[in-house]
């Protein structure tokens, strides 16, 4: 049964109405029911929120955790909705069914997977809606080739079927097949625009890293947005741009000024994470990004790649192995400034690119909490939102709290609300909106995960409600809370 709760004396912040005031908040039947001073309800549990900030839970457009363990780490970072949109899964019906069967602490949803659809047709691979096993396709060069007209029609039809099943747009891992014909990328975006659904792109190489690229990745995404008028979302601009962020952001700015529906996201770390078999981690590609094999670290073991021979061996033996890639130096003032620019860019959305936790035995999930020792991931899984808020609101005062919630909650909801009716009641906390609520102690808020100790939960998330149910209470995880709901598109 959904509890009735009154938070009293907290600083209530709603980015939709731009209200920032001290008030009581009444939550009933999973919705924001009433606001005001001295609220009373006979059945309500009263929670003192004096000195705390009450806002809409964070909506992560870019989370690969797809697990109870990963979602619990994100919950301790203030996330109430974690969506797999950049890569997507195939088939989405299986993804939703499996998540509902297992139970999820957070709301969840999946895009249609461009990469898996291509691989199903060009490489005759079978997928079971699992990203971890799906990463093995990185070793197969066939799906990265150009499609024949018949193949293009076939995998576009597969994506269309996935959209009809409720997929939240199309996830396009263009950077993992960087030499494919740009006309195919346009064809995917044309399909999405006709369906009224967004695309989420990991762009192909930019010209600074590869002057021979068939199309500059950011320019390509901007052209698709302008040509078809659809919603195009540029994933993790910080990592795909590296030290060329100024030029990339100016490209995005021009497209937006020209009327393109072109959104962008970033996360506050100088290292990324992916499968080690990714095309852009081939030994011959590393110098273009001023990288060496030693800038790559295997997640499961913490082992740093020694040399080119070691890199080639691991890529061949286990192309789906999760790795961390150091592309900026977080100890360097100039590089830290580049990260801040990607976050500070107007309307830039905070998104984590959270990765699953992996234990030495190869397992990637558990209901045990605290997490069993030995699990490893990228620290962005546990700390993206606390780190972003600490950096941009508290330390540098670049964002107000209203602006912070706009970027972490409202803007991501607005990317999807045209096709996902449920999103029109998320990302804001006015009367009638869903009670996906985060309560933050700004005095203690900070990320704790590091590259060495990557699963340490963030501090400062005092309470978290998902669908009106406590998931975090008094800074402790509620272990029997699985109130996350599957979010589907209606097109």
BELQUI-V238185 format. One record per residue. N is the residue number from 1. RES is the residue in one small letter. SS is DSSP state (@ for helix, = for strand, . for the rest). PSI is psi in whole degrees, -180 to 180 (none if undefined). OMEGA is omega in radians with two decimals (none if undefined). Layout:
BEGIN
n:N res:RES ss:SS psi:PSI omega:OMEGA
n:N res:RES ss:SS psi:PSI omega:OMEGA
END
This chain:
BEGIN
n:1 res:x ss:. psi:134 omega:-3.12
n:2 res:x ss:. psi:126 omega:-3.10
n:3 res:x ss:. psi:158 omega:2.97
n:4 res:x ss:. psi:126 omega:-2.99
n:5 res:x ss:= psi:139 omega:2.97
n:6 res:x ss:= psi:117 omega:2.97
n:7 res:x ss:= psi:124 omega:-3.07
n:8 res:x ss:= psi:141 omega:2.97
n:9 res:x ss:= psi:12 omega:-3.12
n:10 res:x ss:= psi:166 omega:3.07
n:11 res:x ss:= psi:103 omega:-3.05
n:12 res:x ss:= psi:127 omega:-3.12
n:13 res:x ss:= psi:121 omega:3.10
n:14 res:x ss:= psi:110 omega:-3.08
n:15 res:x ss:. psi:-21 omega:-3.13
n:16 res:x ss:. psi:-46 omega:3.14
n:17 res:x ss:. psi:-9 omega:-3.10
n:18 res:x ss:. psi:33 omega:3.08
n:19 res:x ss:= psi:133 omega:3.10
n:20 res:x ss:= psi:100 omega:-3.04
n:21 res:x ss:= psi:161 omega:3.05
n:22 res:x ss:= psi:120 omega:-3.12
n:23 res:x ss:= psi:166 omega:3.02
n:24 res:x ss:= psi:152 omega:3.14
n:25 res:x ss:= psi:120 omega:3.09
n:26 res:x ss:= psi:127 omega:3.13
n:27 res:x ss:= psi:126 omega:-3.10
n:28 res:x ss:= psi:138 omega:3.10
n:29 res:x ss:. psi:37 omega:3.06
n:30 res:x ss:. psi:13 omega:-3.13
n:31 res:x ss:= psi:161 omega:2.97
n:32 res:x ss:= psi:116 omega:-3.00
n:33 res:x ss:= psi:-33 omega:-3.05
n:34 res:x ss:= psi:149 omega:3.07
n:35 res:x ss:= psi:147 omega:3.09
n:36 res:x ss:= psi:177 omega:-3.12
n:37 res:x ss:. psi:143 omega:3.06
n:38 res:x ss:. psi:35 omega:-3.12
n:39 res:x ss:. psi:148 omega:3.14
n:40 res:x ss:. psi:141 omega:3.03
n:41 res:x ss:. psi:132 omega:-3.00
n:42 res:x ss:. psi:-32 omega:-3.09
n:43 res:x ss:. psi:4 omega:-2.98
n:44 res:x ss:. psi:145 omega:2.91
n:45 res:x ss:= psi:126 omega:-3.07
n:46 res:x ss:= psi:127 omega:-3.13
n:47 res:x ss:= psi:122 omega:-3.14
n:48 res:x ss:= psi:121 omega:3.14
n:49 res:x ss:. psi:21 omega:3.14
n:50 res:x ss:. psi:130 omega:-3.14
n:51 res:x ss:. psi:-1 omega:-3.11
n:52 res:x ss:. psi:160 omega:3.13
n:53 res:x ss:= psi:129 omega:-3.14
n:54 res:x ss:= psi:121 omega:-3.12
n:55 res:x ss:= psi:176 omega:3.10
n:56 res:x ss:= psi:138 omega:3.11
n:57 res:x ss:. psi:153 omega:-3.06
n:58 res:x ss:= psi:141 omega:3.14
n:59 res:x ss:= psi:112 omega:-3.08
n:60 res:x ss:= psi:110 omega:3.14
n:61 res:x ss:. psi:-7 omega:-2.97
n:62 res:x ss:= psi:79 omega:3.14
n:63 res:x ss:= psi:127 omega:3.12
n:64 res:x ss:. psi:10 omega:-3.01
n:65 res:x ss:. psi:-47 omega:3.08
n:66 res:x ss:. psi:41 omega:-3.06
n:67 res:x ss:. psi:161 omega:3.09
n:68 res:x ss:@ psi:-46 omega:-3.11
n:69 res:x ss:@ psi:-47 omega:-3.11
n:70 res:x ss:@ psi:-41 omega:-3.14
n:71 res:x ss:@ psi:-33 omega:3.09
n:72 res:x ss:@ psi:-40 omega:3.05
n:73 res:x ss:@ psi:-42 omega:3.13
n:74 res:x ss:@ psi:-34 omega:3.09
n:75 res:x ss:@ psi:-41 omega:3.13
n:76 res:x ss:. psi:-8 omega:3.07
n:77 res:x ss:. psi:5 omega:3.06
n:78 res:x ss:. psi:6 omega:-3.08
n:79 res:x ss:= psi:135 omega:3.03
n:80 res:x ss:= psi:-17 omega:3.12
n:81 res:x ss:= psi:123 omega:-3.12
n:82 res:x ss:= psi:117 omega:-2.99
n:83 res:x ss:= psi:136 omega:3.10
n:84 res:x ss:= psi:92 omega:-3.00
n:85 res:x ss:= psi:-30 omega:-3.11
n:86 res:x ss:= psi:-49 omega:-3.13
n:87 res:x ss:= psi:-40 omega:-3.05
n:88 res:x ss:= psi:174 omega:3.10
n:89 res:x ss:= psi:159 omega:3.14
n:90 res:x ss:. psi:129 omega:-0.14
n:91 res:x ss:. psi:146 omega:-3.07
n:92 res:x ss:@ psi:-31 omega:3.13
n:93 res:x ss:@ psi:-42 omega:3.10
n:94 res:x ss:@ psi:-40 omega:3.14
n:95 res:x ss:@ psi:-46 omega:3.12
n:96 res:x ss:@ psi:-42 omega:-3.12
n:97 res:x ss:@ psi:-44 omega:-3.11
n:98 res:x ss:@ psi:-43 omega:3.14
n:99 res:x ss:@ psi:-42 omega:3.13
n:100 res:x ss:@ psi:-38 omega:3.14
n:101 res:x ss:@ psi:-43 omega:-3.11
n:102 res:x ss:@ psi:-29 omega:-3.01
n:103 res:x ss:. psi:142 omega:3.14
n:104 res:x ss:. psi:135 omega:3.08
n:105 res:x ss:. psi:-32 omega:-3.06
n:106 res:x ss:. psi:160 omega:2.97
n:107 res:x ss:= psi:149 omega:-3.03
n:108 res:x ss:= psi:164 omega:3.11
n:109 res:x ss:= psi:164 omega:-2.98
n:110 res:x ss:= psi:142 omega:2.99
n:111 res:x ss:= psi:167 omega:3.00
n:112 res:x ss:= psi:134 omega:-3.02
n:113 res:x ss:= psi:109 omega:3.05
n:114 res:x ss:@ psi:-45 omega:-3.10
n:115 res:x ss:@ psi:-46 omega:-3.13
n:116 res:x ss:@ psi:-36 omega:3.10
n:117 res:x ss:@ psi:-43 omega:3.10
n:118 res:x ss:@ psi:-45 omega:-3.09
n:119 res:x ss:@ psi:-32 omega:3.10
n:120 res:x ss:@ psi:-35 omega:-3.10
n:121 res:x ss:@ psi:-49 omega:-3.03
n:122 res:x ss:@ psi:-29 omega:-3.10
n:123 res:x ss:. psi:-1 omega:3.14
n:124 res:x ss:. psi:38 omega:3.12
n:125 res:x ss:. psi:152 omega:3.11
n:126 res:x ss:. psi:139 omega:-3.11
n:127 res:x ss:. psi:147 omega:-3.09
n:128 res:x ss:. psi:31 omega:3.10
n:129 res:x ss:. psi:37 omega:3.12
n:130 res:x ss:. psi:118 omega:-3.08
n:131 res:x ss:@ psi:-38 omega:-3.07
n:132 res:x ss:@ psi:-50 omega:3.11
n:133 res:x ss:@ psi:-31 omega:-3.13
n:134 res:x ss:@ psi:-24 omega:3.14
n:135 res:x ss:@ psi:-18 omega:3.13
n:136 res:x ss:@ psi:-20 omega:3.14
n:137 res:x ss:@ psi:-15 omega:3.13
n:138 res:x ss:@ psi:-23 omega:-3.12
n:139 res:x ss:@ psi:-12 omega:-3.05
n:140 res:x ss:. psi:115 omega:-3.10
n:141 res:x ss:. psi:-15 omega:-3.02
n:142 res:x ss:@ psi:-40 omega:-3.09
n:143 res:x ss:@ psi:-15 omega:3.14
n:144 res:x ss:@ psi:1 omega:-3.11
n:145 res:x ss:. psi:168 omega:3.05
n:146 res:x ss:. psi:150 omega:3.11
n:147 res:x ss:. psi:146 omega:2.94
n:148 res:x ss:. psi:163 omega:3.10
n:149 res:x ss:@ psi:-40 omega:-3.14
n:150 res:x ss:@ psi:-41 omega:3.12
n:151 res:x ss:@ psi:-42 omega:3.12
n:152 res:x ss:@ psi:-47 omega:3.12
n:153 res:x ss:@ psi:-38 omega:-3.09
n:154 res:x ss:@ psi:-49 omega:-3.08
n:155 res:x ss:@ psi:-25 omega:2.98
n:156 res:x ss:@ psi:-38 omega:3.08
n:157 res:x ss:@ psi:-37 omega:3.09
n:158 res:x ss:@ psi:-43 omega:3.09
n:159 res:x ss:@ psi:-40 omega:3.14
n:160 res:x ss:@ psi:-39 omega:3.09
n:161 res:x ss:@ psi:-40 omega:3.11
n:162 res:x ss:@ psi:-39 omega:3.09
n:163 res:x ss:@ psi:-40 omega:3.12
n:164 res:x ss:@ psi:-24 omega:3.12
n:165 res:x ss:. psi:1 omega:3.08
n:166 res:x ss:. psi:11 omega:3.10
n:167 res:x ss:. psi:144 omega:-3.08
n:168 res:x ss:. psi:58 omega:-3.10
n:169 res:x ss:. psi:-165 omega:-3.12
n:170 res:x ss:= psi:126 omega:3.06
n:171 res:x ss:= psi:127 omega:-3.02
n:172 res:x ss:= psi:106 omega:3.09
n:173 res:x ss:. psi:60 omega:-3.07
n:174 res:x ss:@ psi:-33 omega:3.14
n:175 res:x ss:@ psi:-15 omega:3.12
n:176 res:x ss:@ psi:-8 omega:3.02
n:177 res:x ss:. psi:66 omega:-2.86
n:178 res:x ss:. psi:-8 omega:-3.09
n:179 res:x ss:. psi:7 omega:-3.10
n:180 res:x ss:. psi:157 omega:-3.10
n:181 res:x ss:. psi:123 omega:3.13
n:182 res:x ss:@ psi:-23 omega:3.13
n:183 res:x ss:@ psi:-28 omega:3.10
n:184 res:x ss:@ psi:-39 omega:3.09
n:185 res:x ss:@ psi:-41 omega:3.10
n:186 res:x ss:@ psi:-37 omega:-3.13
n:187 res:x ss:@ psi:-39 omega:3.11
n:188 res:x ss:@ psi:-45 omega:-3.13
n:189 res:x ss:@ psi:-31 omega:3.06
n:190 res:x ss:@ psi:-43 omega:3.08
n:191 res:x ss:@ psi:-47 omega:-3.12
n:192 res:x ss:@ psi:-43 omega:-3.14
n:193 res:x ss:@ psi:-40 omega:3.10
n:194 res:x ss:@ psi:-37 omega:-3.13
n:195 res:x ss:@ psi:-10 omega:-3.12
n:196 res:x ss:. psi:29 omega:-3.06
n:197 res:x ss:. psi:151 omega:-3.10
n:198 res:x ss:. psi:162 omega:2.89
n:199 res:x ss:= psi:151 omega:-3.11
n:200 res:x ss:= psi:112 omega:-2.93
n:201 res:x ss:= psi:128 omega:2.79
n:202 res:x ss:. psi:103 omega:-2.95
n:203 res:x ss:. psi:156 omega:3.05
n:204 res:x ss:. psi:179 omega:-3.08
n:205 res:x ss:. psi:143 omega:3.02
n:206 res:x ss:. psi:162 omega:-3.00
n:207 res:x ss:. psi:-29 omega:-3.14
n:208 res:x ss:. psi:-31 omega:-3.13
n:209 res:x ss:. psi:-27 omega:3.14
n:210 res:x ss:. psi:94 omega:3.14
n:211 res:x ss:. psi:-16 omega:-3.13
n:212 res:x ss:. psi:3 omega:-3.12
n:213 res:x ss:. psi:142 omega:3.14
n:214 res:x ss:. psi:-27 omega:3.12
n:215 res:x ss:. psi:138 omega:3.03
n:216 res:x ss:. psi:130 omega:-3.01
n:217 res:x ss:@ psi:-46 omega:-3.12
n:218 res:x ss:@ psi:-40 omega:3.07
n:219 res:x ss:@ psi:-38 omega:-3.14
n:220 res:x ss:@ psi:-45 omega:3.13
n:221 res:x ss:@ psi:-40 omega:3.12
n:222 res:x ss:@ psi:-42 omega:3.14
n:223 res:x ss:@ psi:-41 omega:3.14
n:224 res:x ss:@ psi:-41 omega:3.14
n:225 res:x ss:@ psi:-42 omega:-3.09
n:226 res:x ss:@ psi:-35 omega:-3.05
n:227 res:x ss:@ psi:-37 omega:-3.04
n:228 res:x ss:@ psi:-12 omega:3.10
n:229 res:x ss:. psi:10 omega:3.13
n:230 res:x ss:. psi:172 omega:3.10
n:231 res:x ss:. psi:116 omega:3.10
n:232 res:x ss:= psi:127 omega:-3.11
n:233 res:x ss:= psi:126 omega:-3.12
n:234 res:x ss:= psi:113 omega:-3.09
n:235 res:x ss:. psi:152 omega:3.05
n:236 res:x ss:. psi:68 omega:-3.12
n:237 res:x ss:@ psi:-27 omega:-3.14
n:238 res:x ss:@ psi:-42 omega:-3.04
n:239 res:x ss:@ psi:-34 omega:-3.14
n:240 res:x ss:@ psi:-16 omega:-3.14
n:241 res:x ss:@ psi:-25 omega:-3.08
n:242 res:x ss:@ psi:-121 omega:-3.06
n:243 res:x ss:@ psi:10 omega:3.12
n:244 res:x ss:@ psi:27 omega:-3.03
n:245 res:x ss:@ psi:-35 omega:-3.12
n:246 res:x ss:@ psi:-47 omega:-3.13
n:247 res:x ss:@ psi:-42 omega:-3.12
n:248 res:x ss:@ psi:-45 omega:3.14
n:249 res:x ss:@ psi:-33 omega:3.11
n:250 res:x ss:@ psi:-34 omega:3.07
n:251 res:x ss:@ psi:-45 omega:3.11
n:252 res:x ss:@ psi:-42 omega:-3.12
n:253 res:x ss:@ psi:-43 omega:3.13
n:254 res:x ss:@ psi:-42 omega:3.14
n:255 res:x ss:@ psi:-42 omega:3.13
n:256 res:x ss:@ psi:-41 omega:3.10
n:257 res:x ss:@ psi:-28 omega:3.10
n:258 res:x ss:. psi:2 omega:3.07
n:259 res:x ss:. psi:5 omega:-3.13
n:260 res:x ss:. psi:141 omega:3.02
n:261 res:x ss:. psi:81 omega:-2.96
n:262 res:x ss:= psi:100 omega:-3.12
n:263 res:x ss:= psi:165 omega:-3.03
n:264 res:x ss:= psi:152 omega:-3.14
n:265 res:x ss:= psi:162 omega:3.11
n:266 res:x ss:= psi:160 omega:3.00
n:267 res:x ss:. psi:158 omega:-2.91
n:268 res:x ss:. psi:46 omega:3.12
n:269 res:x ss:. psi:152 omega:-3.13
n:270 res:x ss:. psi:6 omega:3.09
n:271 res:x ss:= psi:145 omega:3.09
n:272 res:x ss:= psi:-176 omega:3.13
n:273 res:x ss:= psi:140 omega:-3.12
n:274 res:x ss:= psi:-173 omega:2.99
n:275 res:x ss:= psi:139 omega:-3.00
n:276 res:x ss:. psi:-14 omega:3.11
n:277 res:x ss:. psi:4 omega:-3.12
n:278 res:x ss:. psi:144 omega:-3.08
n:279 res:x ss:@ psi:-38 omega:-3.07
n:280 res:x ss:@ psi:-2 omega:3.06
n:281 res:x ss:@ psi:10 omega:3.02
n:282 res:x ss:. psi:141 omega:-3.08
n:283 res:x ss:@ psi:-39 omega:-3.11
n:284 res:x ss:@ psi:-16 omega:-3.12
n:285 res:x ss:@ psi:-20 omega:-3.01
n:286 res:x ss:@ psi:-41 omega:-3.10
n:287 res:x ss:@ psi:-28 omega:-3.13
n:288 res:x ss:@ psi:-26 omega:3.13
n:289 res:x ss:@ psi:17 omega:-3.14
n:290 res:x ss:. psi:39 omega:3.13
n:291 res:x ss:. psi:158 omega:2.99
n:292 res:x ss:. psi:166 omega:3.10
n:293 res:x ss:@ psi:-31 omega:-3.11
n:294 res:x ss:@ psi:-8 omega:3.03
n:295 res:x ss:@ psi:2 omega:-3.12
n:296 res:x ss:= psi:131 omega:-3.10
n:297 res:x ss:= psi:131 omega:3.08
n:298 res:x ss:= psi:128 omega:-3.06
n:299 res:x ss:. psi:-47 omega:-3.01
n:300 res:x ss:. psi:-41 omega:-3.05
n:301 res:x ss:. psi:-17 omega:-3.04
n:302 res:x ss:. psi:8 omega:-3.08
n:303 res:x ss:. psi:133 omega:3.07
n:304 res:x ss:= psi:134 omega:3.13
n:305 res:x ss:. psi:130 omega:-2.98
n:306 res:x ss:. psi:-46 omega:-3.02
n:307 res:x ss:. psi:-176 omega:-3.09
n:308 res:x ss:@ psi:-40 omega:-3.14
n:309 res:x ss:@ psi:-42 omega:3.11
n:310 res:x ss:@ psi:-42 omega:3.14
n:311 res:x ss:@ psi:-46 omega:-3.14
n:312 res:x ss:@ psi:-39 omega:-3.14
n:313 res:x ss:@ psi:-48 omega:-3.09
n:314 res:x ss:@ psi:-40 omega:3.13
n:315 res:x ss:@ psi:-36 omega:3.14
n:316 res:x ss:@ psi:-40 omega:-3.05
n:317 res:x ss:@ psi:-38 omega:-3.06
n:318 res:x ss:. psi:74 omega:-3.04
n:319 res:x ss:. psi:-21 omega:3.13
n:320 res:x ss:. psi:1 omega:-3.11
n:321 res:x ss:. psi:127 omega:-3.14
n:322 res:x ss:= psi:138 omega:3.12
n:323 res:x ss:= psi:161 omega:3.05
n:324 res:x ss:= psi:136 omega:-3.08
n:325 res:x ss:= psi:117 omega:-3.12
n:326 res:x ss:= psi:102 omega:-3.09
n:327 res:x ss:. psi:-18 omega:3.00
n:328 res:x ss:. psi:156 omega:3.14
n:329 res:x ss:. psi:107 omega:-3.08
n:330 res:x ss:. psi:-12 omega:3.07
n:331 res:x ss:. psi:-3 omega:-3.11
n:332 res:x ss:. psi:127 omega:-3.08
n:333 res:x ss:@ psi:-42 omega:-3.11
n:334 res:x ss:@ psi:-43 omega:3.14
n:335 res:x ss:@ psi:-39 omega:3.07
n:336 res:x ss:@ psi:-35 omega:3.10
n:337 res:x ss:@ psi:-35 omega:3.10
n:338 res:x ss:@ psi:-40 omega:3.09
n:339 res:x ss:@ psi:-42 omega:3.13
n:340 res:x ss:@ psi:-36 omega:3.12
n:341 res:x ss:@ psi:-41 omega:-3.12
n:342 res:x ss:@ psi:-33 omega:3.09
n:343 res:x ss:@ psi:-37 omega:-3.05
n:344 res:x ss:@ psi:-17 omega:-3.13
n:345 res:x ss:. psi:134 omega:-3.08
n:346 res:x ss:. psi:129 omega:3.10
n:347 res:x ss:. psi:12 omega:3.04
n:348 res:x ss:. psi:130 omega:-3.10
n:349 res:x ss:= psi:140 omega:3.02
n:350 res:x ss:= psi:125 omega:3.08
n:351 res:x ss:. psi:141 omega:-2.88
n:352 res:x ss:. psi:-32 omega:-2.91
n:353 res:x ss:. psi:37 omega:-3.11
n:354 res:x ss:= psi:139 omega:3.14
n:355 res:x ss:. psi:154 omega:3.13
n:356 res:x ss:. psi:155 omega:3.02
n:357 res:x ss:. psi:136 omega:3.14
n:358 res:x ss:= psi:133 omega:3.09
n:359 res:x ss:. psi:162 omega:-3.07
n:360 res:x ss:. psi:-27 omega:3.13
n:361 res:x ss:. psi:3 omega:3.11
n:362 res:x ss:. psi:-7 omega:3.14
n:363 res:x ss:. psi:155 omega:-3.08
n:364 res:x ss:. psi:10 omega:3.12
n:365 res:x ss:. psi:157 omega:3.09
n:366 res:x ss:. psi:153 omega:2.99
n:367 res:x ss:. psi:-2 omega:-3.13
n:368 res:x ss:. psi:138 omega:3.08
n:369 res:x ss:. psi:134 omega:-0.06
n:370 res:x ss:. psi:157 omega:-3.10
n:371 res:x ss:. psi:143 omega:3.09
n:372 res:x ss:. psi:150 omega:3.13
n:373 res:x ss:. psi:155 omega:3.07
n:374 res:x ss:. psi:-12 omega:3.12
n:375 res:x ss:. psi:141 omega:-3.11
n:376 res:x ss:= psi:150 omega:3.08
n:377 res:x ss:. psi:-170 omega:2.98
n:378 res:x ss:. psi:139 omega:-3.12
n:379 res:x ss:. psi:-18 omega:3.12
n:380 res:x ss:@ psi:-24 omega:3.10
n:381 res:x ss:@ psi:-42 omega:-3.06
n:382 res:x ss:@ psi:-21 omega:-2.91
n:383 res:x ss:@ psi:5 omega:-3.02
n:384 res:x ss:@ psi:-48 omega:-2.99
n:385 res:x ss:@ psi:-44 omega:3.08
n:386 res:x ss:@ psi:-40 omega:3.14
n:387 res:x ss:@ psi:-44 omega:3.14
n:388 res:x ss:@ psi:-46 omega:-3.13
n:389 res:x ss:@ psi:-41 omega:3.12
n:390 res:x ss:@ psi:-45 omega:-3.10
n:391 res:x ss:@ psi:-49 omega:-2.93
n:392 res:x ss:@ psi:-28 omega:-3.11
n:393 res:x ss:@ psi:-51 omega:-2.97
n:394 res:x ss:@ psi:-50 omega:-3.05
n:395 res:x ss:@ psi:-46 omega:-3.04
n:396 res:x ss:. psi:-10 omega:-3.14
n:397 res:x ss:. psi:36 omega:3.11
n:398 res:x ss:. psi:-27 omega:3.09
n:399 res:x ss:. psi:145 omega:2.86
n:400 res:x ss:. psi:171 omega:3.08
n:401 res:x ss:@ psi:-35 omega:3.07
n:402 res:x ss:@ psi:-44 omega:3.14
n:403 res:x ss:@ psi:-38 omega:3.12
n:404 res:x ss:@ psi:-46 omega:3.12
n:405 res:x ss:@ psi:-30 omega:3.08
n:406 res:x ss:@ psi:-42 omega:-3.07
n:407 res:x ss:@ psi:-30 omega:-3.09
n:408 res:x ss:@ psi:-20 omega:-3.01
n:409 res:x ss:@ psi:-58 omega:-3.01
n:410 res:x ss:@ psi:-51 omega:-3.10
n:411 res:x ss:@ psi:-44 omega:3.10
n:412 res:x ss:@ psi:-35 omega:3.08
n:413 res:x ss:@ psi:-39 omega:-3.10
n:414 res:x ss:@ psi:-26 omega:3.07
n:415 res:x ss:@ psi:-33 omega:-3.01
n:416 res:x ss:@ psi:-13 omega:-2.95
n:417 res:x ss:. psi:-17 omega:3.09
n:418 res:x ss:. psi:-26 omega:-3.13
n:419 res:x ss:. psi:-12 omega:-3.13
n:420 res:x ss:. psi:97 omega:-3.07
n:421 res:x ss:@ psi:-35 omega:-3.12
n:422 res:x ss:@ psi:-27 omega:-3.10
n:423 res:x ss:@ psi:-16 omega:3.13
n:424 res:x ss:@ psi:-11 omega:3.10
n:425 res:x ss:@ psi:11 omega:3.12
n:426 res:x ss:. psi:163 omega:-3.13
n:427 res:x ss:. psi:2 omega:3.07
n:428 res:x ss:. psi:162 omega:-3.11
n:429 res:x ss:. psi:49 omega:2.96
n:430 res:x ss:. psi:172 omega:3.13
n:431 res:x ss:. psi:130 omega:-3.11
n:432 res:x ss:. psi:-13 omega:3.14
n:433 res:x ss:. psi:161 omega:-3.13
n:434 res:x ss:= psi:145 omega:-3.14
n:435 res:x ss:. psi:62 omega:2.92
n:436 res:x ss:. psi:97 omega:-2.85
n:437 res:x ss:= psi:136 omega:3.01
n:438 res:x ss:= psi:138 omega:3.10
n:439 res:x ss:= psi:117 omega:-2.94
n:440 res:x ss:= psi:138 omega:2.95
n:441 res:x ss:. psi:102 omega:-3.06
n:442 res:x ss:. psi:-22 omega:-3.11
n:443 res:x ss:. psi:-26 omega:-3.08
n:444 res:x ss:. psi:-2 omega:-3.04
n:445 res:x ss:. psi:125 omega:3.03
n:446 res:x ss:= psi:152 omega:3.03
n:447 res:x ss:. psi:149 omega:-3.13
n:448 res:x ss:. psi:-16 omega:-3.11
n:449 res:x ss:. psi:140 omega:3.09
n:450 res:x ss:. psi:173 omega:3.11
n:451 res:x ss:. psi:-24 omega:3.11
n:452 res:x ss:. psi:-43 omega:-3.12
n:453 res:x ss:. psi:81 omega:-2.85
n:454 res:x ss:. psi:-7 omega:-3.10
n:455 res:x ss:. psi:19 omega:3.09
n:456 res:x ss:. psi:122 omega:-3.10
n:457 res:x ss:. psi:154 omega:3.06
n:458 res:x ss:. psi:160 omega:3.05
n:459 res:x ss:= psi:155 omega:3.04
n:460 res:x ss:. psi:-7 omega:3.02
n:461 res:x ss:= psi:99 omega:-3.03
n:462 res:x ss:= psi:-45 omega:3.10
n:463 res:x ss:= psi:150 omega:3.03
n:464 res:x ss:= psi:127 omega:3.09
n:465 res:x ss:= psi:133 omega:3.04
n:466 res:x ss:= psi:118 omega:-3.09
n:467 res:x ss:. psi:38 omega:3.09
n:468 res:x ss:. psi:3 omega:-3.12
n:469 res:x ss:= psi:138 omega:3.08
n:470 res:x ss:= psi:126 omega:2.95
n:471 res:x ss:= psi:-35 omega:2.98
n:472 res:x ss:= psi:129 omega:-3.13
n:473 res:x ss:= psi:125 omega:-3.10
n:474 res:x ss:. psi:43 omega:3.07
n:475 res:x ss:. psi:11 omega:3.12
n:476 res:x ss:= psi:141 omega:3.12
n:477 res:x ss:= psi:137 omega:3.03
n:478 res:x ss:. psi:110 omega:-2.89
n:479 res:x ss:. psi:-22 omega:-3.12
n:480 res:x ss:. psi:18 omega:-3.11
n:481 res:x ss:. psi:113 omega:3.10
n:482 res:x ss:. psi:59 omega:-3.04
n:483 res:x ss:. psi:7 omega:3.10
n:484 res:x ss:. psi:139 omega:-3.13
n:485 res:x ss:. psi:147 omega:3.06
n:486 res:x ss:= psi:128 omega:3.14
n:487 res:x ss:. psi:126 omega:-3.12
n:488 res:x ss:. psi:152 omega:3.09
n:489 res:x ss:. psi:155 omega:3.00
n:490 res:x ss:. psi:107 omega:-3.08
n:491 res:x ss:. psi:none omega:none
END
